[in-house]
Amino acid sequence: MRLNPFDTSKIRVRSSGGGSRIPGGRGGGIGCGTIIIAAIAYFAFGADPLQTIGVIEDVQQSVPASQSQGQSQLSEQEVCNSGPYAQEACNALTSLNQTWQPEFARAGIRFQDPFLDLYRGGSVTTQGCGSATSAAGPFYCPADMGIYIDTSFYDTMARRMGAGGDFARYYVIAHEYGHHIQNLTGLAAQVRSAQQQDRSRANALQVRMELQADCYAGVWAGKNRNLIEPGDMEEGLRAASAIGDDTLQRSAGQRVNPENFTHGTSAQRMEALKRGLQSADDAQCDVYFDFG
């Protein structure tokens, strides 16, 4: 995807948990408090997604949003220029902000851009959701409106899941941005309330949240269709397929168990991404929820 270099001075980005330099690989150049790629953490790294989700919910209620630990003193420009992955992420965040802000203005909803925290390996301390290790994968914290990305996850995607390429990486950021959209619109709060009222529906509602975030990621790409290059869609669909719950369960040598799904099947995730990309209309992503 031809995301030209942007003026990244207008975005909020920082580096924490992994030093000042964010190494890059060989690639090219409208959240719920529990939104993490928990299925990947479980099947690829052995973490318990339900336990991780619970910890983030509990910590989110007790850690002040103003608390900040471990972040670097680098400027946005220095972080964005620290490596290929960082440059990609900053360009993607700028494009996402520029794409979604007008949509919120048209809908009459107050927009606030998220910040991006890039780290590599180890752990990261959020401002509102406690600490997380690299096993959690990329995640969004609604309490501080931060998108946290361990860039080593991109290497895992490419080497262990066969889902490399710049568009696959953009898809990851755009998906987490989708959770930011859900947070701003109030949908995340509705879903969280519904999950608390009926725990038996918690996983099913979580799946819907993830699929809608996939759809929003596709909408962003669809609204920037002129920048899409040959092979981009295939990269995105390959990534969506690689992180489907059923595929991850099989890869872990486990029986496919829909009751444990948290993000949707490979087919569902690919369909959600395509729905957004082909329509370029965020209203098409409403299909995943109907609260009446």
Secondary structure, DSSP 8 states (H G I E B T S, - for coil): -------GGGSEEEEBSS-S-----S------TT-B-HHHHHHHH---HHHHHHHHHHHHHHS-TT---SB----HHHHHTS-HHHHHHHHHHHHHHHHHHHHHHHHT------EEEEE-SSEEE-SSS-EEEGGG-SEEETTTTEEEEETHHHHHHHHHSS--SHHHHHHHHHHHHHHHHHHHHTHHHHHHHHHHH-GGGHHHHHHHHHHHHHHHHHHHHHHTGGG--TTHHHHHHHHHHHT-HHHHHHHTT----GGG-SS--HHHHHHHHHHHHHH--GGGGGGG----
